[in-house]
């Protein structure tokens, strides 16, 4: 098995929900991802169905939502990927860039 990677072209974020804090939707060519940020309790397993194109449904702790939105808002390019044999191993990452650029959330730490 191998890693699957997709370039993220746009995103949509929403806050609030019954048993979750918020959702970030990721959009790429032939790809849709949905990251749901839970308030408490164990996280459900991630899934990566190929119905209607490649899709990904992942779950994260609510405290990570701010960092995910900051990355999407302030960085480019951004890629999303997961290990095919275990979708719970997923990453949102930037492309390689020079040190010292940007002034997002992580720069304030």
PDB file as gemmi writes it, atoms N, CA and C in Angstrom:
CRYST1    1.000    1.000    1.000  90.00  90.00  90.00 P 1                      
ATOM      1  N   UNK A   1       0.838  -1.188   0.000  1.00  0.00           N  
ATOM      2  CA  UNK A   1       0.000   0.000   0.000  1.00  0.00           C  
ATOM      3  C   UNK A   1       0.881   1.249   0.000  1.00  0.00           C  
ATOM      4  N   UNK A   2       0.285   2.356  -0.368  1.00  0.00           N  
ATOM      5  CA  UNK A   2       1.047   3.590  -0.514  1.00  0.00           C  
ATOM      6  C   UNK A   2       0.231   4.776  -0.004  1.00  0.00           C  
ATOM      7  N   UNK A   3       0.887   5.910   0.037  1.00  0.00           N  
ATOM      8  CA  UNK A   3       0.216   7.161   0.388  1.00  0.00           C  
ATOM      9  C   UNK A   3      -0.514   7.702  -0.836  1.00  0.00           C  
ATOM     10  N   UNK A   4      -1.674   8.292  -0.615  1.00  0.00           N  
ATOM     11  CA  UNK A   4      -2.424   8.995  -1.658  1.00  0.00           C  
ATOM     12  C   UNK A   4      -2.360  10.476  -1.325  1.00  0.00           C  
ATOM     13  N   UNK A   5      -2.023  11.301  -2.311  1.00  0.00           N  
ATOM     14  CA  UNK A   5      -1.900  12.748  -2.086  1.00  0.00           C  
ATOM     15  C   UNK A   5      -2.759  13.515  -3.077  1.00  0.00           C  
ATOM     16  N   UNK A   6      -3.363  14.594  -2.607  1.00  0.00           N  
ATOM     17  CA  UNK A   6      -4.184  15.466  -3.445  1.00  0.00           C  
ATOM     18  C   UNK A   6      -3.861  16.917  -3.137  1.00  0.00           C  
ATOM     19  N   UNK A   7      -3.738  17.719  -4.192  1.00  0.00           N  
ATOM     20  CA  UNK A   7      -3.567  19.161  -4.023  1.00  0.00           C  
ATOM     21  C   UNK A   7      -4.918  19.760  -3.665  1.00  0.00           C  
ATOM     22  N   UNK A   8      -4.933  20.588  -2.638  1.00  0.00           N  
ATOM     23  CA  UNK A   8      -6.168  21.229  -2.192  1.00  0.00           C  
ATOM     24  C   UNK A   8      -6.291  22.566  -2.906  1.00  0.00           C  
ATOM     25  N   UNK A   9      -7.380  22.748  -3.634  1.00  0.00           N  
ATOM     26  CA  UNK A   9      -7.619  23.975  -4.402  1.00  0.00           C  
ATOM     27  C   UNK A   9      -8.485  24.976  -3.648  1.00  0.00           C  
ATOM     28  N   UNK A  10      -9.398  24.481  -2.797  1.00  0.00           N  
ATOM     29  CA  UNK A  10     -10.257  25.368  -2.011  1.00  0.00           C  
ATOM     30  C   UNK A  10     -10.768  24.609  -0.792  1.00  0.00           C  
ATOM     31  N   UNK A  11     -11.362  25.354   0.119  1.00  0.00           N  
ATOM     32  CA  UNK A  11     -11.906  24.738   1.329  1.00  0.00           C  
ATOM     33  C   UNK A  11     -13.111  25.529   1.805  1.00  0.00           C  
ATOM     34  N   UNK A  12     -13.858  24.912   2.702  1.00  0.00           N  
ATOM     35  CA  UNK A  12     -15.005  25.559   3.321  1.00  0.00           C  
ATOM     36  C   UNK A  12     -15.008  25.123   4.782  1.00  0.00           C  
ATOM     37  N   UNK A  13     -15.188  26.077   5.699  1.00  0.00           N  
ATOM     38  CA  UNK A  13     -15.202  25.765   7.130  1.00  0.00           C  
ATOM     39  C   UNK A  13     -16.528  26.183   7.740  1.00  0.00           C  
ATOM     40  N   UNK A  14     -17.002  25.388   8.690  1.00  0.00           N  
ATOM     41  CA  UNK A  14     -18.217  25.738   9.427  1.00  0.00           C  
ATOM     42  C   UNK A  14     -18.015  25.378  10.893  1.00  0.00           C  
ATOM     43  N   UNK A  15     -18.674  26.121  11.767  1.00  0.00           N  
ATOM     44  CA  UNK A  15     -18.561  25.883  13.205  1.00  0.00           C  
ATOM     45  C   UNK A  15     -19.931  25.555  13.769  1.00  0.00           C  
ATOM     46  N   UNK A  16     -19.932  24.724  14.786  1.00  0.00           N  
ATOM     47  CA  UNK A  16     -21.174  24.370  15.463  1.00  0.00           C  
ATOM     48  C   UNK A  16     -21.699  23.030  15.014  1.00  0.00           C  
ATOM     49  N   UNK A  17     -22.407  22.407  15.900  1.00  0.00           N  
ATOM     50  CA  UNK A  17     -22.986  21.110  15.603  1.00  0.00           C  
ATOM     51  C   UNK A  17     -23.395  20.425  16.884  1.00  0.00           C  
ATOM     52  N   UNK A  18     -24.155  19.382  16.742  1.00  0.00           N  
ATOM     53  CA  UNK A  18     -24.676  18.674  17.898  1.00  0.00           C  
ATOM     54  C   UNK A  18     -23.581  18.017  18.725  1.00  0.00           C  
ATOM     55  N   UNK A  19     -22.820  17.120  18.115  1.00  0.00           N  
ATOM     56  CA  UNK A  19     -21.769  16.416  18.840  1.00  0.00           C  
ATOM     57  C   UNK A  19     -20.381  16.714  18.287  1.00  0.00           C  
ATOM     58  N   UNK A  20     -20.270  17.784  17.508  1.00  0.00           N  
ATOM     59  CA  UNK A  20     -18.971  18.162  16.968  1.00  0.00           C  
ATOM     60  C   UNK A  20     -18.808  19.677  17.039  1.00  0.00           C  
ATOM     61  N   UNK A  21     -17.553  20.112  16.956  1.00  0.00           N  
ATOM     62  CA  UNK A  21     -17.184  21.519  17.089  1.00  0.00           C  
ATOM     63  C   UNK A  21     -17.280  22.250  15.756  1.00  0.00           C  
ATOM     64  N   UNK A  22     -16.873  21.587  14.685  1.00  0.00           N  
ATOM     65  CA  UNK A  22     -16.885  22.200  13.362  1.00  0.00           C  
ATOM     66  C   UNK A  22     -16.456  21.213  12.298  1.00  0.00           C  
ATOM     67  N   UNK A  23     -16.552  21.651  11.046  1.00  0.00           N  
ATOM     68  CA  UNK A  23     -16.182  20.820   9.899  1.00  0.00           C  
ATOM     69  C   UNK A  23     -15.364  21.661   8.927  1.00  0.00           C  
ATOM     70  N   UNK A  24     -14.333  21.063   8.354  1.00  0.00           N  
ATOM     71  CA  UNK A  24     -13.580  21.675   7.263  1.00  0.00           C  
ATOM     72  C   UNK A  24     -13.712  20.746   6.062  1.00  0.00           C  
ATOM     73  N   UNK A  25     -14.212  21.295   4.961  1.00  0.00           N  
ATOM     74  CA  UNK A  25     -14.335  20.538   3.719  1.00  0.00           C  
ATOM     75  C   UNK A  25     -13.185  20.930   2.800  1.00  0.00           C  
ATOM     76  N   UNK A  26     -12.550  19.939   2.197  1.00  0.00           N  
ATOM     77  CA  UNK A  26     -11.415  20.144   1.302  1.00  0.00           C  
ATOM     78  C   UNK A  26     -11.823  19.760  -0.114  1.00  0.00           C  
ATOM     79  N   UNK A  27     -11.421  20.580  -1.084  1.00  0.00           N  
ATOM     80  CA  UNK A  27     -11.777  20.332  -2.476  1.00  0.00           C  
ATOM     81  C   UNK A  27     -10.521  20.333  -3.342  1.00  0.00           C  
ATOM     82  N   UNK A  28     -10.384  19.312  -4.167  1.00  0.00           N  
ATOM     83  CA  UNK A  28      -9.283  19.216  -5.112  1.00  0.00           C  
ATOM     84  C   UNK A  28      -9.791  18.555  -6.381  1.00  0.00           C  
ATOM     85  N   UNK A  29      -8.937  18.464  -7.377  1.00  0.00           N  
ATOM     86  CA  UNK A  29      -9.348  17.851  -8.639  1.00  0.00           C  
ATOM     87  C   UNK A  29      -9.632  16.367  -8.423  1.00  0.00           C  
ATOM     88  N   UNK A  30     -10.889  15.959  -8.595  1.00  0.00           N  
ATOM     89  CA  UNK A  30     -11.279  14.573  -8.385  1.00  0.00           C  
ATOM     90  C   UNK A  30     -11.259  14.143  -6.933  1.00  0.00           C  
ATOM     91  N   UNK A  31     -11.300  15.108  -6.006  1.00  0.00           N  
ATOM     92  CA  UNK A  31     -11.175  14.797  -4.574  1.00  0.00           C  
ATOM     93  C   UNK A  31     -12.091  15.678  -3.734  1.00  0.00           C  
ATOM     94  N   UNK A  32     -12.695  15.065  -2.731  1.00  0.00           N  
ATOM     95  CA  UNK A  32     -13.452  15.781  -1.702  1.00  0.00           C  
ATOM     96  C   UNK A  32     -13.059  15.199  -0.355  1.00  0.00           C  
ATOM     97  N   UNK A  33     -12.719  16.067   0.595  1.00  0.00           N  
ATOM     98  CA  UNK A  33     -12.391  15.623   1.943  1.00  0.00           C  
ATOM     99  C   UNK A  33     -13.251  16.334   2.964  1.00  0.00           C  
ATOM    100  N   UNK A  34     -13.538  15.657   4.053  1.00  0.00           N  
ATOM    101  CA  UNK A  34     -14.361  16.203   5.119  1.00  0.00           C  
ATOM    102  C   UNK A  34     -13.678  15.873   6.439  1.00  0.00           C  
ATOM    103  N   UNK A  35     -13.208  16.909   7.138  1.00  0.00           N  
ATOM    104  CA  UNK A  35     -12.590  16.732   8.450  1.00  0.00           C  
ATOM    105  C   UNK A  35     -13.551  17.256   9.500  1.00  0.00           C  
ATOM    106  N   UNK A  36     -13.998  16.377  10.368  1.00  0.00           N  
ATOM    107  CA  UNK A  36     -14.947  16.755  11.414  1.00  0.00           C  
ATOM    108  C   UNK A  36     -14.188  16.815  12.740  1.00  0.00           C  
ATOM    109  N   UNK A  37     -14.374  17.921  13.463  1.00  0.00           N  
ATOM    110  CA  UNK A  37     -13.658  18.167  14.712  1.00  0.00           C  
ATOM    111  C   UNK A  37     -14.595  17.909  15.890  1.00  0.00           C  
ATOM    112  N   UNK A  38     -14.299  16.856  16.638  1.00  0.00           N  
ATOM    113  CA  UNK A  38     -15.163  16.411  17.731  1.00  0.00           C  
ATOM    114  C   UNK A  38     -14.829  17.102  19.043  1.00  0.00           C  
ATOM    115  N   UNK A  39     -15.867  17.346  19.837  1.00  0.00           N  
ATOM    116  CA  UNK A  39     -15.721  17.997  21.140  1.00  0.00           C  
ATOM    117  C   UNK A  39     -15.143  17.051  22.180  1.00  0.00           C  
ATOM    118  N   UNK A  40     -15.567  15.799  22.181  1.00  0.00           N  
ATOM    119  CA  UNK A  40     -15.116  14.865  23.217  1.00  0.00           C  
ATOM    120  C   UNK A  40     -15.342  13.431  22.767  1.00  0.00           C  
ATOM    121  N   UNK A  41     -14.801  12.524  23.560  1.00  0.00           N  
ATOM    122  CA  UNK A  41     -14.992  11.105  23.299  1.00  0.00           C  
ATOM    123  C   UNK A  41     -14.019  10.562  22.273  1.00  0.00           C  
ATOM    124  N   UNK A  42     -14.056   9.251  22.066  1.00  0.00           N  
ATOM    125  CA  UNK A  42     -13.166   8.636  21.076  1.00  0.00           C  
ATOM    126  C   UNK A  42     -13.546   9.069  19.662  1.00  0.00           C  
ATOM    127  N   UNK A  43     -12.543   9.191  18.824  1.00  0.00           N  
ATOM    128  CA  UNK A  43     -12.770   9.602  17.437  1.00  0.00           C  
ATOM    129  C   UNK A  43     -13.128   8.387  16.580  1.00  0.00           C  
ATOM    130  N   UNK A  44     -14.105   8.532  15.695  1.00  0.00           N  
ATOM    131  CA  UNK A  44     -14.420   7.434  14.764  1.00  0.00           C  
ATOM    132  C   UNK A  44     -13.244   7.197  13.808  1.00  0.00           C  
ATOM    133  N   UNK A  45     -13.206   6.036  13.202  1.00  0.00           N  
ATOM    134  CA  UNK A  45     -12.175   5.741  12.212  1.00  0.00           C  
ATOM    135  C   UNK A  45     -12.423   6.533  10.937  1.00  0.00           C  
ATOM    136  N   UNK A  46     -11.336   6.937  10.298  1.00  0.00           N  
ATOM    137  CA  UNK A  46     -11.410   7.627   9.009  1.00  0.00           C  
ATOM    138  C   UNK A  46     -11.777   6.620   7.918  1.00  0.00           C  
ATOM    139  N   UNK A  47     -12.416   7.118   6.859  1.00  0.00           N  
ATOM    140  CA  UNK A  47     -12.749   6.275   5.712  1.00  0.00           C  
ATOM    141  C   UNK A  47     -12.379   7.010   4.426  1.00  0.00           C  
ATOM    142  N   UNK A  48     -12.115   6.243   3.376  1.00  0.00           N  
ATOM    143  CA  UNK A  48     -11.724   6.834   2.093  1.00  0.00           C  
ATOM    144  C   UNK A  48     -12.435   6.123   0.945  1.00  0.00           C  
ATOM    145  N   UNK A  49     -13.758   6.286   0.847  1.00  0.00           N  
ATOM    146  CA  UNK A  49     -14.499   5.623  -0.231  1.00  0.00           C  
ATOM    147  C   UNK A  49     -14.206   6.248  -1.596  1.00  0.00           C  
ATOM    148  N   UNK A  50     -14.408   5.472  -2.635  1.00  0.00           N  
ATOM    149  CA  UNK A  50     -14.190   5.978  -3.997  1.00  0.00           C  
ATOM    150  C   UNK A  50     -15.510   6.155  -4.743  1.00  0.00           C  
ATOM    151  N   UNK A  51     -16.610   6.183  -4.012  1.00  0.00           N  
ATOM    152  CA  UNK A  51     -17.917   6.445  -4.611  1.00  0.00           C  
ATOM    153  C   UNK A  51     -17.970   7.894  -5.081  1.00  0.00           C  
ATOM    154  N   UNK A  52     -18.372   8.131  -6.311  1.00  0.00           N  
ATOM    155  CA  UNK A  52     -18.454   9.492  -6.879  1.00  0.00           C  
ATOM    156  C   UNK A  52     -17.096  10.194  -6.852  1.00  0.00           C  
ATOM    157  N   UNK A  53     -16.032   9.496  -7.176  1.00  0.00           N  
ATOM    158  CA  UNK A  53     -14.687  10.056  -7.117  1.00  0.00           C  
ATOM    159  C   UNK A  53     -14.064   9.763  -5.764  1.00  0.00           C  
ATOM    160  N   UNK A  54     -12.825  10.160  -5.586  1.00  0.00           N  
ATOM    161  CA  UNK A  54     -12.138   9.894  -4.320  1.00  0.00           C  
ATOM    162  C   UNK A  54     -12.656  10.816  -3.225  1.00  0.00           C  
ATOM    163  N   UNK A  55     -13.024  10.233  -2.122  1.00  0.00           N  
ATOM    164  CA  UNK A  55     -13.514  10.987  -0.967  1.00  0.00           C  
ATOM    165  C   UNK A  55     -12.725  10.568   0.262  1.00  0.00           C  
ATOM    166  N   UNK A  56     -12.738  11.443   1.274  1.00  0.00           N  
ATOM    167  CA  UNK A  56     -12.077  11.130   2.543  1.00  0.00           C  
ATOM    168  C   UNK A  56     -12.888  11.741   3.671  1.00  0.00           C  
ATOM    169  N   UNK A  57     -13.124  10.952   4.713  1.00  0.00           N  
ATOM    170  CA  UNK A  57     -13.831  11.429   5.899  1.00  0.00           C  
ATOM    171  C   UNK A  57     -12.952  11.133   7.109  1.00  0.00           C  
ATOM    172  N   UNK A  58     -12.438  12.198   7.734  1.00  0.00           N  
ATOM    173  CA  UNK A  58     -11.548  12.036   8.873  1.00  0.00           C  
ATOM    174  C   UNK A  58     -12.056  12.798  10.084  1.00  0.00           C  
ATOM    175  N   UNK A  59     -11.524  12.449  11.234  1.00  0.00           N  
ATOM    176  CA  UNK A  59     -11.989  13.011  12.497  1.00  0.00           C  
ATOM    177  C   UNK A  59     -10.793  13.450  13.324  1.00  0.00           C  
ATOM    178  N   UNK A  60     -10.919  14.649  13.926  1.00  0.00           N  
ATOM    179  CA  UNK A  60      -9.832  15.212  14.721  1.00  0.00           C  
ATOM    180  C   UNK A  60     -10.411  15.842  15.981  1.00  0.00           C  
ATOM    181  N   UNK A  61      -9.543  16.049  16.961  1.00  0.00           N  
ATOM    182  CA  UNK A  61      -9.934  16.747  18.178  1.00  0.00           C  
ATOM    183  C   UNK A  61     -10.218  18.211  17.843  1.00  0.00           C  
ATOM    184  N   UNK A  62     -11.205  18.794  18.485  1.00  0.00           N  
ATOM    185  CA  UNK A  62     -11.621  20.171  18.180  1.00  0.00           C  
ATOM    186  C   UNK A  62     -10.489  21.182  18.335  1.00  0.00           C  
ATOM    187  N   UNK A  63      -9.517  20.903  19.191  1.00  0.00           N  
ATOM    188  CA  UNK A  63      -8.420  21.847  19.410  1.00  0.00           C  
ATOM    189  C   UNK A  63      -7.523  21.986  18.187  1.00  0.00           C  
ATOM    190  N   UNK A  64      -7.623  21.098  17.234  1.00  0.00           N  
ATOM    191  CA  UNK A  64      -6.800  21.158  16.027  1.00  0.00           C  
ATOM    192  C   UNK A  64      -7.445  21.960  14.898  1.00  0.00           C  
ATOM    193  N   UNK A  65      -8.707  22.333  15.043  1.00  0.00           N  
ATOM    194  CA  UNK A  65      -9.402  23.025  13.951  1.00  0.00           C  
ATOM    195  C   UNK A  65      -8.757  24.370  13.630  1.00  0.00           C  
ATOM    196  N   UNK A  66      -8.384  25.130  14.641  1.00  0.00           N  
ATOM    197  CA  UNK A  66      -7.784  26.447  14.404  1.00  0.00           C  
ATOM    198  C   UNK A  66      -6.507  26.331  13.577  1.00  0.00           C  
ATOM    199  N   UNK A  67      -5.669  25.335  13.871  1.00  0.00           N  
ATOM    200  CA  UNK A  67      -4.430  25.165  13.126  1.00  0.00           C  
ATOM    201  C   UNK A  67      -4.701  24.744  11.684  1.00  0.00           C  
ATOM    202  N   UNK A  68      -5.679  23.866  11.477  1.00  0.00           N  
ATOM    203  CA  UNK A  68      -6.018  23.417  10.121  1.00  0.00           C  
ATOM    204  C   UNK A  68      -6.512  24.594   9.278  1.00  0.00           C  
ATOM    205  N   UNK A  69      -7.424  25.396   9.822  1.00  0.00           N  
ATOM    206  CA  UNK A  69      -7.948  26.548   9.080  1.00  0.00           C  
ATOM    207  C   UNK A  69      -6.838  27.564   8.820  1.00  0.00           C  
ATOM    208  N   UNK A  70      -5.958  27.783   9.793  1.00  0.00           N  
ATOM    209  CA  UNK A  70      -4.835  28.705   9.613  1.00  0.00           C  
ATOM    210  C   UNK A  70      -3.930  28.243   8.468  1.00  0.00           C  
ATOM    211  N   UNK A  71      -3.635  26.963   8.424  1.00  0.00           N  
ATOM    212  CA  UNK A  71      -2.810  26.413   7.344  1.00  0.00           C  
ATOM    213  C   UNK A  71      -3.463  26.643   5.988  1.00  0.00           C  
ATOM    214  N   UNK A  72      -4.751  26.346   5.893  1.00  0.00           N  
ATOM    215  CA  UNK A  72      -5.465  26.512   4.623  1.00  0.00           C  
ATOM    216  C   UNK A  72      -5.566  27.976   4.215  1.00  0.00           C  
ATOM    217  N   UNK A  73      -5.735  28.854   5.174  1.00  0.00           N  
ATOM    218  CA  UNK A  73      -5.913  30.275   4.891  1.00  0.00           C  
ATOM    219  C   UNK A  73      -4.601  30.946   4.488  1.00  0.00           C  
ATOM    220  N   UNK A  74      -3.498  30.522   5.071  1.00  0.00           N  
ATOM    221  CA  UNK A  74      -2.251  31.271   4.931  1.00  0.00           C  
ATOM    222  C   UNK A  74      -1.163  30.609   4.100  1.00  0.00           C  
ATOM    223  N   UNK A  75      -1.335  29.371   3.719  1.00  0.00           N  
ATOM    224  CA  UNK A  75      -0.264  28.666   3.011  1.00  0.00           C  
ATOM    225  C   UNK A  75      -0.698  28.235   1.613  1.00  0.00           C  
ATOM    226  N   UNK A  76       0.277  28.106   0.744  1.00  0.00           N  
ATOM    227  CA  UNK A  76       0.048  27.596  -0.598  1.00  0.00           C  
ATOM    228  C   UNK A  76       1.389  27.135  -1.163  1.00  0.00           C  
ATOM    229  N   UNK A  77       1.461  25.997  -1.757  1.00  0.00           N  
ATOM    230  CA  UNK A  77       0.394  25.023  -1.948  1.00  0.00           C  
ATOM    231  C   UNK A  77       0.151  24.209  -0.679  1.00  0.00           C  
ATOM    232  N   UNK A  78      -1.031  23.603  -0.606  1.00  0.00           N  
ATOM    233  CA  UNK A  78      -1.384  22.714   0.496  1.00  0.00           C  
ATOM    234  C   UNK A  78      -1.837  21.390  -0.105  1.00  0.00           C  
ATOM    235  N   UNK A  79      -1.353  20.302   0.500  1.00  0.00           N  
ATOM    236  CA  UNK A  79      -1.709  18.959   0.037  1.00  0.00           C  
ATOM    237  C   UNK A  79      -2.321  18.179   1.194  1.00  0.00           C  
ATOM    238  N   UNK A  80      -3.175  17.219   0.837  1.00  0.00           N  
ATOM    239  CA  UNK A  80      -3.767  16.334   1.833  1.00  0.00           C  
ATOM    240  C   UNK A  80      -3.521  14.903   1.402  1.00  0.00           C  
ATOM    241  N   UNK A  81      -3.138  14.058   2.348  1.00  0.00           N  
ATOM    242  CA  UNK A  81      -2.879  12.668   2.006  1.00  0.00           C  
ATOM    243  C   UNK A  81      -3.120  11.726   3.167  1.00  0.00           C  
ATOM    244  N   UNK A  82      -3.223  10.443   2.843  1.00  0.00           N  
ATOM    245  CA  UNK A  82      -3.393   9.410   3.849  1.00  0.00           C  
ATOM    246  C   UNK A  82      -2.768   8.122   3.351  1.00  0.00           C  
ATOM    247  N   UNK A  83      -2.465   7.257   4.314  1.00  0.00           N  
ATOM    248  CA  UNK A  83      -1.908   5.949   4.008  1.00  0.00           C  
ATOM    249  C   UNK A  83      -3.056   5.026   3.619  1.00  0.00           C  
ATOM    250  N   UNK A  84      -2.985   4.481   2.426  1.00  0.00           N  
ATOM    251  CA  UNK A  84      -4.074   3.689   1.860  1.00  0.00           C  
ATOM    252  C   UNK A  84      -4.494   2.519   2.757  1.00  0.00           C  
ATOM    253  N   UNK A  85      -3.544   1.874   3.411  1.00  0.00           N  
ATOM    254  CA  UNK A  85      -3.851   0.716   4.250  1.00  0.00           C  
ATOM    255  C   UNK A  85      -4.468   1.105   5.590  1.00  0.00           C  
ATOM    256  N   UNK A  86      -4.289   2.368   6.000  1.00  0.00           N  
ATOM    257  CA  UNK A  86      -4.835   2.837   7.275  1.00  0.00           C  
ATOM    258  C   UNK A  86      -5.189   4.314   7.156  1.00  0.00           C  
ATOM    259  N   UNK A  87      -6.407   4.651   6.735  1.00  0.00           N  
ATOM    260  CA  UNK A  87      -6.791   6.051   6.539  1.00  0.00           C  
ATOM    261  C   UNK A  87      -6.689   6.922   7.795  1.00  0.00           C  
ATOM    262  N   UNK A  88      -6.575   6.299   8.991  1.00  0.00           N  
ATOM    263  CA  UNK A  88      -6.397   7.102  10.204  1.00  0.00           C  
ATOM    264  C   UNK A  88      -5.053   7.826  10.216  1.00  0.00           C  
ATOM    265  N   UNK A  89      -4.135   7.399   9.368  1.00  0.00           N  
ATOM    266  CA  UNK A  89      -2.846   8.084   9.218  1.00  0.00           C  
ATOM    267  C   UNK A  89      -2.984   9.085   8.077  1.00  0.00           C  
ATOM    268  N   UNK A  90      -3.409  10.301   8.410  1.00  0.00           N  
ATOM    269  CA  UNK A  90      -3.599  11.319   7.372  1.00  0.00           C  
ATOM    270  C   UNK A  90      -2.885  12.605   7.755  1.00  0.00           C  
ATOM    271  N   UNK A  91      -2.563  13.401   6.732  1.00  0.00           N  
ATOM    272  CA  UNK A  91      -1.791  14.632   6.919  1.00  0.00           C  
ATOM    273  C   UNK A  91      -2.306  15.744   6.018  1.00  0.00           C  
ATOM    274  N   UNK A  92      -2.241  16.947   6.528  1.00  0.00           N  
ATOM    275  CA  UNK A  92      -2.429  18.166   5.743  1.00  0.00           C  
ATOM    276  C   UNK A  92      -1.091  18.867   5.808  1.00  0.00           C  
ATOM    277  N   UNK A  93      -0.501  19.171   4.666  1.00  0.00           N  
ATOM    278  CA  UNK A  93       0.844  19.747   4.691  1.00  0.00           C  
ATOM    279  C   UNK A  93       1.046  20.785   3.598  1.00  0.00           C  
ATOM    280  N   UNK A  94       1.999  21.667   3.848  1.00  0.00           N  
ATOM    281  CA  UNK A  94       2.357  22.678   2.861  1.00  0.00           C  
ATOM    282  C   UNK A  94       3.430  22.124   1.940  1.00  0.00           C  
ATOM    283  N   UNK A  95       3.670  22.851   0.858  1.00  0.00           N  
ATOM    284  CA  UNK A  95       4.799  22.541   0.012  1.00  0.00           C  
ATOM    285  C   UNK A  95       6.061  23.101   0.660  1.00  0.00           C  
ATOM    286  N   UNK A  96       7.201  22.781   0.102  1.00  0.00           N  
ATOM    287  CA  UNK A  96       8.461  23.296   0.627  1.00  0.00           C  
ATOM    288  C   UNK A  96       8.544  24.791   0.356  1.00  0.00           C  
ATOM    289  N   UNK A  97       8.972  25.556   1.360  1.00  0.00           N  
ATOM    290  CA  UNK A  97       9.089  27.001   1.205  1.00  0.00           C  
ATOM    291  C   UNK A  97      10.249  27.515   2.046  1.00  0.00           C  
ATOM    292  N   UNK A  98      10.737  28.717   1.755  1.00  0.00           N  
ATOM    293  CA  UNK A  98      11.847  29.275   2.521  1.00  0.00           C  
ATOM    294  C   UNK A  98      11.460  29.504   3.984  1.00  0.00           C  
ATOM    295  N   UNK A  99      12.430  29.396   4.862  1.00  0.00           N  
ATOM    296  CA  UNK A  99      12.226  29.652   6.288  1.00  0.00           C  
ATOM    297  C   UNK A  99      11.901  31.121   6.507  1.00  0.00           C  
ATOM    298  N   UNK A 100      10.989  31.406   7.439  1.00  0.00           N  
ATOM    299  CA  UNK A 100      10.712  32.784   7.839  1.00  0.00           C  
ATOM    300  C   UNK A 100       9.615  33.478   7.070  1.00  0.00           C  
ATOM    301  N   UNK A 101       8.921  32.786   6.188  1.00  0.00           N  
ATOM    302  CA  UNK A 101       7.837  33.424   5.450  1.00  0.00           C  
ATOM    303  C   UNK A 101       6.519  33.262   6.191  1.00  0.00           C  
ATOM    304  N   UNK A 102       5.653  34.232   6.034  1.00  0.00           N  
ATOM    305  CA  UNK A 102       4.317  34.150   6.606  1.00  0.00           C  
ATOM    306  C   UNK A 102       4.254  34.593   8.053  1.00  0.00           C  
ATOM    307  N   UNK A 103       3.042  34.892   8.488  1.00  0.00           N  
ATOM    308  CA  UNK A 103       2.843  35.324   9.866  1.00  0.00           C  
ATOM    309  C   UNK A 103       1.522  34.775  10.383  1.00  0.00           C  
ATOM    310  N   UNK A 104       1.311  33.488  10.174  1.00  0.00           N  
ATOM    311  CA  UNK A 104       0.085  32.838  10.628  1.00  0.00           C  
ATOM    312  C   UNK A 104       0.149  32.457  12.095  1.00  0.00           C  
ATOM    313  N   UNK A 105      -0.772  31.641  12.512  1.00  0.00           N  
ATOM    314  CA  UNK A 105      -0.911  31.199  13.892  1.00  0.00           C  
ATOM    315  C   UNK A 105       0.375  30.592  14.430  1.00  0.00           C  
ATOM    316  N   UNK A 106       1.033  29.748  13.653  1.00  0.00           N  
ATOM    317  CA  UNK A 106       2.237  29.085  14.132  1.00  0.00           C  
ATOM    318  C   UNK A 106       3.377  30.067  14.346  1.00  0.00           C  
ATOM    319  N   UNK A 107       3.418  31.158  13.601  1.00  0.00           N  
ATOM    320  CA  UNK A 107       4.475  32.156  13.757  1.00  0.00           C  
ATOM    321  C   UNK A 107       4.339  32.909  15.069  1.00  0.00           C  
ATOM    322  N   UNK A 108       3.141  32.955  15.635  1.00  0.00           N  
ATOM    323  CA  UNK A 108       2.904  33.676  16.879  1.00  0.00           C  
ATOM    324  C   UNK A 108       3.383  32.906  18.095  1.00  0.00           C  
ATOM    325  N   UNK A 109       3.588  31.612  17.970  1.00  0.00           N  
ATOM    326  CA  UNK A 109       3.976  30.767  19.108  1.00  0.00           C  
ATOM    327  C   UNK A 109       5.388  31.044  19.558  1.00  0.00           C  
TER     328      UNK A 109                                                      
END                                                                             
